[in-house]
Structures are given as structure tokens and as C-alpha cells.
Amino acid sequence: MSDLDTAGRDRAALSEPSRQSPLAVVFLAWRVVRGISLVNLVVLGAVITTNRLPFSLLVLAPLVIGALGVLGLISWWRYTFVVEGDELVVAKGVVSQNRLVIPLDRVQSVSLEQGLLHRATGLTRVGLDTAGSAEVEFSIDAIPLDQAEALQRLAADYRRQSEATEAIGDPSTTPGLTPTSTSEPEESEVLARRDFGQLVRIAFGHWPWAGLVLLAPALAAADDLAELVGLDVLNRLEEQVGGSADAPVSSVPILPIIAGILAAIVVGAVLSWALQLVRQIFTDWDLTVTRTGRGLRRVAGLTNRTSVGSSLDRVQVLRTSAIPMQRWLGISRLNLVTVGDNNLVVPGTTNAELNRFRELVFEGPEPELDRRLSPAMVFLAVRNAVVVSVLAVALLSQSPIGWWSGLAVLAIPIEFVLARWRLRRQFWGMTANRLARISRFVTYRTEEIDPIKAQSVTVRQSLFQRRRDLASLHIRAAEGSFELPMIPLHEATALRDLILYRVESTGRSWM
């Protein structure tokens, strides 16, 4: 089917005012419940079952829930959306009706999200970002998938048409969709895909304790739950391991305690990786990143299936990071910072995939990263360590630890070694179309930006830098930023002037 036929079908699907599915009320209520979190719901259930909730609140709760349900139904009925000409018109409001009019050529992305209930009912949730908006402009909680995809394609076609019109400078375009004349099917290129084996590698590449973050809410509520059900686990454990408070120190079983600590570390690491794998499967199952004529699209998720798209021009900053375990596995985490609320994150990126993304985002060759930052960074770090160490010794010398506080001065040589290591492993470079910086300390990090993406370029100097003719160059894009600290002042000003010249003279679009 040609682009013209697809556009006509998409427009027909959105030409009449439409409402969401009545299940939108259920999805909205479920989102509110999810925001409360499962742990808080368990605590609330324990409070109710132990008769600790006042009877008046038990009677009032059904009335409040019923009133909220009625308001939800009225809100659903009053919420409509329709495509009129080249604009998306959304009407909503309970008492008074508000109309939101969005030109389709200003829509930056239309993201689709299907939770488990959405997929079971053939519905999806739509989020829409517009130019100049850092967050989702509005969302539609439950509409048919084919209608959501039609809105997604229609917005992308309008955006592509607007960019083509700006490129040829033809202001005579008539209202309404006028897709490109080609009738060939749109080609797509798979840039990255993650199967189960790759998800295992990605999960194993995280820090051993990263997955334990999932247990933080449960651990935070453990004391409350124990008190509600009448358990005192911590005190009982202390009695079994440490004995009574009057027992001599020599009678404490040191070796079993050390063995228990080591076993707990091993079990914690294994549990953390297992939890991380579970999270990776749920969030990145069948992750696929494709490139089409409409830009980049990322689809992933097991129970919650999300589809996020972005044009290449909307990519403002390219960032990568790789901890030691990820470097050993030959993967890194890619983050394409885009205008709007949804960045394109690709975990487990290989070098070949990363190079392909760079070819798409940037024009021209990669910069040679052979420039260094000023060695004054080492002096600044050591000076700060001296100040902190002296203050620590002065404050702690009169405390019970006494002269042991003098060990704080060991931070000075340690900071000197670390600062020199950091300095020697940071580089930067620039070409006509790319400014890049890399840090190879513990975590390898790279940041890359096209100079034409700059919204503001600032040369900053602290008192320390002014005395040494140094400065920091700070570039702020429409989303994200880039900074070069501690470079010579003349280089910072020259880079600022060059970047501003590139912004003013280029004919390429920054978004």
C-alpha cells in the first residue's frame, strides 16, 4: 500500500470525534493504585484486618470511591479527540470544557504503551510530546491499537512534510496532509534487537547490588509489618546471634559471624542479579530499535509493551556508559537524549551497533580524542582534600576516637592518586559536526553533541580558574547539556565563537 493510501486511511480513522474506551476509567484507577505501591497496599490491608482503622473511615471509604467513580465517568464522556485539517483537537473537562489544539507538524513524538490489561483488550495508551514541551503534552489512556498507530503515523508524516518544506523553502503548502509522492513501501532497518540470552548478559553486567533496589520499599516497611502482625524479628535475631548484653566479648562466636557475613554477601549478589534479570525481562523483553523513513522507533516490554519514536533531528546528545563488568562483556548502555519526555535508551549496545547509531545521528568522521583537560584539576582536588581532612581532624580530635582522627589525612595522598588517574583518562576532541568527551575512570562514559544543537553556549570562570586563565565551556541543548571543564580560556572562547557561528550559518534543522 502506498504512503498516500495509508495517509488517507489514517485520516479517515481520526476524522470523527472519538472517545476513549469506557475501560479508560478502570485503567486510570489502576494507575492510581500502582502509584500507591504494593507495599503500602499490604500495610493498609494489615491495618484494616487488625481492626486498627476507625469505623467511621470504613463507612466513608465506599462513598468516596463512588464519588470518584462518577467523576471518572463524566470525565471520560467529556474527553474527545479529532483531527481537523492539519490540527489535532482535544476537548476535555468536567464542569467547563477546554479545547487543546495542536498542529500536527509540531508533534515531536507519539508514544504507545500497552499494559497487560491493554493487550488483553486490544487497547493502548498514547502519550504525545510537542515542540517546546519537556514533558508529555497529554495522554489518552485507552483507545484501539489501530487508531493509536494511525495517529502515530499521521503525526510522523506531518512532521516529515514540515521538515521537507523548510528544507526547500516552499511556503505554499496547502493545509492538510500531502505525503511524499513516492509509492514504494517504506524501508526499515533493524538497528538493535535483544533476545533472552542478551537480556541475561545485560542483567549480569550491572553492579551486583543493583537489583536489590527493588527490595527497598519492602525493607522500608518491614518494621511496620512486623509490628502489625506482632513479630519482633530483629530482637530475636540479636538474642540468638549475640547472646545477652552482659556476655563477655570473648564468648561471641566471631568465625560464624564472619562466615555468615560472607554468605550474606554471596546470597545478596545472586539475589540482586536474579532480581535485575526479572526487571530486565519485564522492561526490555523483545527490545527492537528500527530506523524507518519516519525516524527511530523503540519497542520493548513483556507485560507493558511500549513504543517510542523520535526523528533523528530530535536527538540532542548521545551518551554511553559502561561499568567494568559491561566492558568485560563487550557491551555498553546507550542513551539518545531527545527533545521531550522519552529518551531512546538501548542497553547492551555492542560497538558495531554504537557505530551505526553514531553514523545516523552525526555527519562526518568521528573526532580524534587527543585533547586533555588542565592539570590544575589535580591541584584543585588535592586542595579540597586538604581542607576537608584538616576540618575532620580538628572536629574529631576531641571526640572518643581521639588521635585516630589523624588518619583522615590519608585522604590527601589517596585523592592525589585518584585525581591524577582521572585526569590522565579524560580526553576530548572536536570536528565540524561533533564535539565529544570521554572519561575512562571506573565507569567509561562518553558524551557527544552536534554543535548546531546548541541553544546557549556559556564560558564560565571560577576564582580558581581566573587566576590560571582557565574556563569551563557549557553547552545547553533543547534537552540535555554538554560541558568541558578546566580548559584554557582562549580555547573556551574560540570554541564558543565557532559553535555560535555553526548555529547561525547552518541550514540543517536542530530539532
C-alpha positions as CSV (number, residue, x, y, z in Angstrom):
1,M,0.0,0.0,0.0
2,S,1.4,3.5,-0.9
3,D,2.0,6.3,1.5
4,L,-0.9,8.2,0.1
5,D,-3.3,5.3,0.7
6,T,-2.0,4.8,4.2
7,A,-2.3,8.5,5.0
8,G,-5.9,8.6,3.7
9,R,-6.9,5.6,5.8
10,D,-5.2,7.1,8.9
11,R,-7.0,10.4,8.4
12,A,-10.4,8.6,8.0
13,A,-9.8,6.8,11.2
14,L,-9.4,10.1,13.1
15,S,-11.8,12.4,11.2
16,E,-14.7,12.0,13.5
17,P,-14.7,13.0,17.2
18,S,-13.8,9.9,19.2
19,R,-13.9,8.9,22.8
20,Q,-11.7,6.5,24.7
21,S,-12.9,3.1,25.6
22,P,-15.1,3.0,28.7
23,L,-12.3,0.9,30.2
24,A,-10.2,4.1,30.4
25,V,-11.8,4.7,33.8
26,V,-10.6,1.3,35.0
27,F,-7.1,2.0,33.7
28,L,-6.9,5.4,35.3
29,A,-8.0,3.8,38.7
30,W,-5.4,1.1,38.2
31,R,-2.6,3.7,37.6
32,V,-3.6,5.4,40.8
33,V,-3.4,2.1,42.7
34,R,0.0,1.4,41.2
35,G,1.2,4.8,42.3
36,I,0.3,3.9,45.9
37,S,2.7,0.9,45.6
38,L,2.2,-2.7,46.5
39,V,4.0,-2.4,49.9
40,N,1.7,0.4,51.0
41,L,-1.4,-1.6,50.0
42,V,-0.1,-4.5,52.0
43,V,0.4,-2.2,55.0
44,L,-3.1,-0.8,54.5
45,G,-4.6,-4.3,54.3
46,A,-2.8,-5.2,57.5
47,V,-4.2,-2.2,59.3
48,I,-7.8,-3.0,58.2
49,T,-7.6,-6.7,59.1
50,T,-6.2,-5.9,62.5
51,N,-9.1,-3.6,63.2
52,R,-6.9,-0.5,63.6
53,L,-8.8,1.6,61.2
54,P,-11.6,3.7,62.7
55,F,-15.2,2.5,61.9
56,S,-16.1,6.0,60.5
57,L,-13.4,5.7,57.8
58,L,-14.6,2.2,56.9
59,V,-18.1,3.7,56.2
60,L,-16.8,6.8,54.5
61,A,-14.4,4.9,52.1
62,P,-17.2,3.4,49.8
63,L,-18.8,6.8,49.5
64,V,-15.6,8.5,48.4
65,I,-14.8,5.7,46.0
66,G,-18.3,6.0,44.5
67,A,-18.0,9.8,44.1
68,L,-14.6,9.4,42.4
69,G,-16.1,6.8,40.0
70,V,-18.9,9.2,39.0
71,L,-16.4,12.0,38.3
72,G,-14.3,9.5,36.3
73,L,-17.3,8.6,34.1
74,I,-18.1,12.2,33.5
75,S,-14.5,13.0,32.6
76,W,-14.5,10.1,30.2
77,W,-17.6,11.2,28.5
78,R,-16.4,14.8,28.1
79,Y,-13.0,13.7,26.7
80,T,-12.9,13.6,22.9
81,F,-10.2,14.0,20.2
82,V,-10.4,14.5,16.4
83,V,-8.1,15.6,13.6
84,E,-9.5,18.7,11.9
85,G,-7.5,19.8,8.9
86,D,-3.9,19.7,10.0
87,E,-4.6,20.0,13.7
88,L,-5.4,17.6,16.5
89,V,-8.2,19.0,18.7
90,V,-8.7,17.6,22.2
91,A,-11.8,18.6,24.2
92,K,-11.9,17.7,27.9
93,G,-13.2,19.0,31.2
94,V,-15.8,18.0,33.8
95,V,-17.5,21.3,34.6
96,S,-16.2,23.6,31.9
97,Q,-14.9,22.2,28.6
98,N,-11.3,23.0,27.5
99,R,-10.1,22.7,23.9
100,L,-6.5,21.9,23.2
101,V,-5.5,22.5,19.6
102,I,-2.1,21.0,18.5
103,P,-0.7,21.5,15.0
104,L,0.3,18.1,13.8
105,D,3.6,19.4,12.3
106,R,4.6,20.4,15.9
107,V,4.0,17.0,17.3
108,Q,7.5,15.6,18.1
109,S,6.6,12.1,19.0
110,V,3.6,9.8,19.7
111,S,4.5,7.0,22.2
112,L,2.3,3.9,22.6
113,E,2.2,1.9,25.8
114,Q,0.3,-1.4,26.3
115,G,0.0,-2.8,29.7
116,L,-1.2,-6.4,30.4
117,L,-4.8,-5.3,30.6
118,H,-4.4,-3.1,27.5
119,R,-3.1,-6.1,25.5
120,A,-5.9,-8.3,26.7
121,T,-8.5,-5.8,25.5
122,G,-6.7,-4.7,22.3
123,L,-6.3,-1.1,23.6
124,T,-3.3,1.1,24.1
125,R,-2.2,4.3,26.0
126,V,-1.0,7.2,23.9
127,G,1.4,9.9,25.1
128,L,2.1,13.0,22.9
129,D,5.1,15.3,23.0
130,T,5.2,18.7,21.2
131,A,7.9,21.1,20.4
132,G,9.0,23.2,23.4
133,S,7.5,20.7,25.8
134,A,9.8,18.9,28.2
135,E,7.0,16.5,29.3
136,V,4.1,14.7,27.8
137,E,1.6,17.2,26.5
138,F,-1.3,15.0,27.1
139,S,-2.2,11.3,27.2
140,I,-5.1,9.1,26.1
141,D,-5.5,6.2,28.4
142,A,-7.3,3.6,26.3
143,I,-8.0,3.7,22.6
144,P,-7.9,0.9,19.9
145,L,-4.4,0.0,18.8
146,D,-5.1,0.6,15.1
147,Q,-6.4,4.1,15.9
148,A,-3.3,4.9,18.1
149,E,-1.0,3.7,15.3
150,A,-2.9,5.8,12.8
151,L,-2.3,8.9,15.0
152,Q,1.4,7.9,15.4
153,R,1.9,7.6,11.6
154,L,-0.1,10.7,10.8
155,A,1.9,12.9,13.2
156,A,5.2,11.5,11.8
157,D,4.1,12.2,8.2
158,Y,3.2,15.8,9.1
159,R,6.5,16.3,10.8
160,R,8.4,14.9,7.9
161,Q,6.4,17.0,5.4
162,S,7.2,20.1,7.6
163,E,10.9,19.4,7.6
164,A,10.9,18.9,3.8
165,T,9.0,22.2,3.3
166,E,11.5,24.0,5.4
167,A,14.4,22.5,3.5
168,I,13.2,23.6,0.1
169,G,11.8,26.9,1.4
170,D,8.3,26.5,-0.2
171,P,5.7,28.3,1.9
172,S,2.8,27.5,-0.5
173,T,2.0,24.2,1.0
174,T,-1.8,23.8,1.4
175,P,-3.4,22.7,4.6
176,G,-3.9,19.0,5.0
177,L,-1.6,16.1,4.7
178,T,0.4,15.9,1.5
179,P,2.7,13.0,1.8
180,T,5.7,12.5,-0.4
181,S,4.9,11.3,-3.9
182,T,6.8,8.0,-3.7
183,S,4.5,5.0,-3.7
184,E,7.2,2.5,-2.7
185,P,6.8,0.8,0.7
186,E,8.8,2.4,3.5
187,E,12.0,0.5,4.2
188,S,13.1,-0.2,7.7
189,E,16.5,-1.2,9.2
190,V,16.8,-3.1,12.5
191,L,19.5,-1.3,14.5
192,A,19.3,-3.3,17.7
193,R,17.4,-6.3,18.9
194,R,17.6,-8.1,22.3
195,D,16.7,-11.8,22.8
196,F,16.6,-13.6,26.1
197,G,20.3,-14.5,26.1
198,Q,21.3,-10.9,25.5
199,L,19.0,-9.8,28.4
200,V,20.8,-12.2,30.7
201,R,24.1,-10.6,29.6
202,I,22.7,-7.1,30.3
203,A,21.4,-8.1,33.7
204,F,24.7,-9.8,34.6
205,G,26.6,-6.6,33.5
206,H,25.1,-4.5,36.3
207,W,26.7,-3.9,39.7
208,P,26.0,-6.9,42.0
209,W,23.7,-4.9,44.3
210,A,21.8,-3.0,41.6
211,G,18.8,-5.4,41.7
212,L,18.4,-5.0,45.5
213,V,16.9,-1.6,44.8
214,L,13.7,-3.5,44.1
215,L,13.6,-4.7,47.7
216,A,14.0,-1.2,49.2
217,P,10.2,-0.5,49.6
218,A,9.7,-3.8,51.3
219,L,12.6,-3.3,53.6
220,A,11.4,0.2,54.5
221,A,8.0,-1.2,55.5
222,A,9.4,-4.3,57.3
223,D,9.2,-2.8,60.8
224,D,5.6,-1.6,60.3
225,L,4.5,-5.0,59.0
226,A,6.3,-6.8,61.9
227,E,4.7,-4.6,64.4
228,L,1.2,-5.1,62.9
229,V,1.5,-8.8,63.0
230,G,3.2,-9.0,66.4
231,L,6.6,-10.1,65.3
232,D,9.9,-8.7,66.6
233,V,12.4,-10.4,64.3
234,L,15.4,-8.1,64.9
235,N,15.4,-8.5,68.6
236,R,15.0,-12.3,68.4
237,L,17.9,-12.5,65.8
238,E,20.1,-10.4,68.1
239,E,19.4,-12.7,71.1
240,Q,20.3,-15.8,69.0
241,V,23.5,-14.4,67.5
242,G,24.9,-12.1,70.1
243,G,23.6,-13.6,73.2
244,S,22.8,-11.3,76.2
245,A,24.2,-7.9,76.6
246,D,26.2,-9.0,79.7
247,A,28.1,-11.8,77.9
248,P,31.9,-11.2,77.6
249,V,33.2,-10.2,74.2
250,S,35.4,-13.4,74.0
251,S,32.3,-15.6,74.1
252,V,30.9,-14.1,70.9
253,P,31.3,-16.6,68.0
254,I,33.5,-14.5,65.7
255,L,34.1,-17.1,62.9
256,P,30.4,-18.0,62.5
257,I,29.6,-14.3,62.2
258,I,32.3,-13.7,59.6
259,A,31.1,-16.8,57.7
260,G,27.5,-15.5,57.9
261,I,28.5,-12.1,56.6
262,L,30.4,-13.6,53.6
263,A,27.4,-15.9,52.9
264,A,25.1,-13.0,53.0
265,I,27.2,-11.1,50.5
266,V,27.2,-14.0,48.1
267,V,23.5,-14.6,48.5
268,G,22.8,-10.9,48.2
269,A,24.8,-10.7,44.9
270,V,23.0,-13.8,43.4
271,L,19.6,-12.4,44.5
272,S,20.5,-9.0,43.1
273,W,21.3,-10.4,39.7
274,A,18.2,-12.5,39.7
275,L,16.0,-9.5,40.5
276,Q,17.9,-7.5,37.9
277,L,17.2,-10.1,35.3
278,V,13.5,-10.2,36.2
279,R,13.3,-6.4,35.8
280,Q,15.2,-6.5,32.5
281,I,12.8,-9.1,31.2
282,F,9.7,-7.1,32.1
283,T,11.1,-3.8,30.8
284,D,13.2,-4.8,27.7
285,W,11.6,-8.1,26.5
286,D,12.0,-8.4,22.7
287,L,13.5,-4.9,22.6
288,T,13.8,-3.8,19.0
289,V,15.1,-0.5,17.7
290,T,14.4,0.2,14.0
291,R,15.1,3.0,11.6
292,T,12.4,4.0,9.1
293,G,11.7,7.0,6.9
294,R,9.9,8.5,9.9
295,G,12.9,8.2,12.2
296,L,13.9,5.9,15.1
297,R,11.4,3.6,16.9
298,R,12.0,1.6,20.1
299,V,9.6,-1.2,21.0
300,A,10.0,-3.2,24.2
301,G,8.3,-4.8,27.2
302,L,6.7,-8.0,28.4
303,T,3.6,-7.0,30.3
304,N,3.8,-3.3,29.5
305,R,4.6,-3.0,25.8
306,T,5.9,0.5,24.9
307,S,6.5,2.0,21.5
308,V,8.5,5.3,21.5
309,G,9.6,7.1,18.3
310,S,11.8,10.0,17.5
311,S,13.1,11.7,14.4
312,L,16.9,11.8,14.1
313,D,16.9,15.6,14.3
314,R,15.3,15.4,17.8
315,V,18.4,13.6,19.2
316,Q,20.3,16.3,21.0
317,V,23.1,14.4,22.9
318,L,24.5,10.9,22.6
319,R,25.7,9.3,25.8
320,T,27.2,5.9,26.6
321,S,28.3,4.3,29.9
322,A,30.0,1.0,30.7
323,I,31.0,-0.3,34.1
324,P,33.9,-2.8,34.3
325,M,31.5,-5.9,34.1
326,Q,29.9,-4.4,30.9
327,R,33.3,-3.7,29.4
328,W,34.3,-7.3,30.0
329,L,31.1,-8.4,28.2
330,G,31.7,-6.0,25.4
331,I,28.5,-4.0,25.8
332,S,27.5,-0.5,27.0
333,R,24.4,1.5,27.7
334,L,23.4,3.9,25.0
335,N,21.2,6.9,25.8
336,L,20.0,9.1,22.9
337,V,18.8,12.2,24.7
338,T,15.8,13.5,22.7
339,V,13.5,16.5,22.9
340,G,10.6,15.6,25.1
341,D,9.9,13.2,27.9
342,N,11.1,9.9,26.3
343,N,14.8,9.3,25.6
344,L,15.8,6.3,23.5
345,V,17.7,4.1,25.8
346,V,19.4,0.9,24.3
347,P,21.0,-1.3,26.9
348,G,23.6,-3.9,25.9
349,T,24.8,-1.9,22.9
350,T,27.7,-3.5,21.0
351,N,30.5,-1.5,19.4
352,A,29.1,-2.2,15.9
353,E,25.6,-1.0,16.9
354,L,27.0,2.1,18.6
355,N,29.0,3.0,15.5
356,R,25.8,2.7,13.4
357,F,23.9,4.9,15.7
358,R,26.7,7.5,15.5
359,E,26.6,7.4,11.7
360,L,22.9,8.2,11.8
361,V,23.0,10.9,14.4
362,F,26.1,12.7,13.3
363,E,27.5,13.7,10.0
364,G,31.2,13.4,9.1
365,P,34.0,11.5,10.8
366,E,34.5,10.9,14.5
367,P,36.7,13.4,16.3
368,E,40.1,12.4,17.4
369,L,40.0,12.4,21.2
370,D,43.5,13.6,21.8
371,R,42.9,16.8,23.9
372,R,43.4,16.8,27.6
373,L,42.0,18.9,30.5
374,S,44.2,21.2,32.6
375,P,46.4,19.5,35.2
376,A,45.1,22.2,37.6
377,M,42.2,19.8,38.2
378,V,44.7,17.7,40.3
379,F,45.7,20.7,42.4
380,L,42.1,21.7,43.0
381,A,41.1,18.2,44.1
382,V,44.1,17.9,46.5
383,R,43.5,21.3,47.9
384,N,39.8,20.4,48.6
385,A,41.0,17.1,50.2
386,V,43.4,19.1,52.5
387,V,40.7,21.4,53.7
388,V,38.3,18.6,54.4
389,S,41.0,16.5,56.2
390,V,42.1,19.4,58.4
391,L,38.5,20.1,59.4
392,A,37.8,16.5,60.1
393,V,40.9,16.2,62.4
394,A,40.0,19.4,64.2
395,L,36.4,18.4,64.8
396,L,37.1,14.7,65.7
397,S,40.3,15.1,67.8
398,Q,38.2,15.9,70.9
399,S,35.8,13.0,70.3
400,P,36.1,9.5,71.8
401,I,38.2,8.3,68.8
402,G,41.0,10.8,69.9
403,W,44.2,10.6,67.9
404,W,42.7,8.1,65.4
405,S,41.1,11.2,63.8
406,G,44.6,11.9,62.4
407,L,44.1,9.0,59.9
408,A,41.8,11.5,58.0
409,V,45.0,12.9,56.4
410,L,45.4,9.7,54.5
411,A,42.7,11.0,52.2
412,I,45.2,13.6,50.8
413,P,47.6,11.2,49.1
414,I,44.6,8.9,48.1
415,E,42.9,11.9,46.4
416,F,46.1,12.9,44.7
417,V,46.5,9.4,43.1
418,L,42.8,9.3,42.1
419,A,42.8,12.8,40.7
420,R,45.9,12.1,38.5
421,W,44.3,8.9,37.4
422,R,41.0,10.7,36.5
423,L,42.9,13.5,34.6
424,R,45.0,11.1,32.6
425,R,41.9,9.1,31.5
426,Q,39.8,12.1,30.3
427,F,40.0,13.3,26.7
428,W,38.0,15.4,24.3
429,G,38.1,16.4,20.6
430,M,36.0,18.3,18.0
431,T,35.2,18.2,14.3
432,A,33.0,20.5,12.3
433,N,29.9,18.4,13.2
434,R,30.7,16.8,16.5
435,L,32.1,17.7,20.0
436,A,33.0,14.7,22.1
437,R,34.3,13.9,25.5
438,I,35.3,10.6,27.1
439,S,36.1,9.6,30.7
440,R,37.8,6.2,31.3
441,F,37.9,6.2,35.1
442,V,36.0,3.3,36.7
443,T,32.9,3.7,34.5
444,Y,33.7,4.6,30.9
445,R,31.5,7.5,29.8
446,T,31.2,9.3,26.5
447,E,29.2,12.4,25.6
448,E,28.8,13.6,22.0
449,I,26.9,16.6,20.7
450,D,26.4,18.3,17.3
451,P,27.3,22.0,17.7
452,I,24.2,23.1,15.8
453,K,22.1,21.6,18.6
454,A,23.3,24.3,21.0
455,Q,20.6,26.6,22.4
456,S,23.1,28.5,24.5
457,V,26.9,28.4,24.9
458,T,28.5,29.8,28.1
459,V,32.1,30.3,29.2
460,R,32.3,30.2,33.0
461,Q,35.2,31.0,35.3
462,S,35.5,30.5,39.0
463,L,38.0,32.5,41.0
464,F,40.4,29.5,40.9
465,Q,40.1,29.4,37.1
466,R,40.5,33.1,36.6
467,R,43.9,33.1,38.4
468,R,45.1,30.4,35.9
469,D,43.4,31.6,32.7
470,L,41.2,28.6,32.7
471,A,37.4,28.3,32.0
472,S,34.6,25.8,31.6
473,L,32.6,25.6,28.4
474,H,28.9,24.8,29.0
475,I,26.6,23.9,26.1
476,R,22.9,23.7,26.7
477,A,20.7,22.0,24.1
478,A,16.9,21.8,23.9
479,E,17.3,18.7,26.0
480,G,20.5,17.8,27.9
481,S,23.8,19.6,28.1
482,F,27.5,19.2,27.5
483,E,30.4,20.6,29.5
484,L,34.2,20.8,29.1
485,P,35.7,21.8,32.4
486,M,39.2,23.2,33.0
487,I,40.4,24.1,29.5
488,P,42.4,27.2,28.6
489,L,40.4,30.4,28.4
490,H,41.4,31.1,24.8
491,E,40.3,27.6,23.8
492,A,36.9,28.0,25.5
493,T,36.2,31.4,23.9
494,A,37.3,30.1,20.5
495,L,35.0,27.1,20.8
496,R,32.1,29.3,21.9
497,D,32.5,31.6,18.9
498,L,32.9,28.6,16.5
499,I,29.8,26.9,17.8
500,L,27.7,30.1,17.6
501,Y,29.0,30.5,14.0
502,R,27.9,27.0,13.2
503,V,24.5,27.5,14.7
504,E,23.9,30.7,12.8
505,S,25.3,29.6,9.4
506,T,24.0,26.0,9.1
507,G,20.9,25.2,7.1
508,R,20.3,21.9,9.0
509,S,17.4,21.5,11.5
510,W,18.3,21.4,15.2
511,M,15.1,19.5,16.1
